[in-house]
């Protein structure tokens, strides 16, 4: 079965705190891609990052970092020194050959950053 | 600036009405998708299309149909709207043909449909 689980429904932190959004996935495919998307209040999902299953190197982009661990089937997203503009719903997603073009999304985590 | 445009941000319809949701992309993408977004359920795929006049069912196609007569346009049709179709509908597109992995999706701003 192909599945993405985002167990954290809502997170609220004070500005400048660090916050980690969890993503756990399930697939039997050996080749797959993982994504994170951000949905601000305007509604339009915006692509943040893509990772393939053969590249476990962590990535950092400014205040954002991603930790991909195949051993625990996780692809967690950390925001360092959070800002109010980071408030959004964040989705983790999985793309595999087995899912045949049907990219699987998690249920999303609503992140609120309080000033 | 590349764009996916959905025709209506907000719609209110009555039970039994026929509803058309239009989506246009200007990126010459092969693939187009319709998702439904509900709280706690994330995004669920209704239908997708990887070429003109081609369509494939997603995970929740019941009660919906689609049309893709031109590459840039993908329409979602609710033949007879029901209250359980009240939701946010998101259109997306991606490059490359079917079978390609790792495609980034480009989303529209969504259409929030309320069925009374």
Interface residues (C-beta under 8 A of the other chain):
Chain A: X4 X6 X9 X31 X32 X33 X35 X37 X42 X43 X44 X45 X46 X47 X50 X52 X91 X95 X96 X97 X100 X101 X102 X103 X105 X106 X107 X108
Chain B: X9 X31 X35 X40 X41 X42 X43 X44 X45 X48 X50 X56 X58 X59 X88 X90 X92 X98 X99 X101 X102 X103 X104 X105 X106 X107 X108 X109 X110
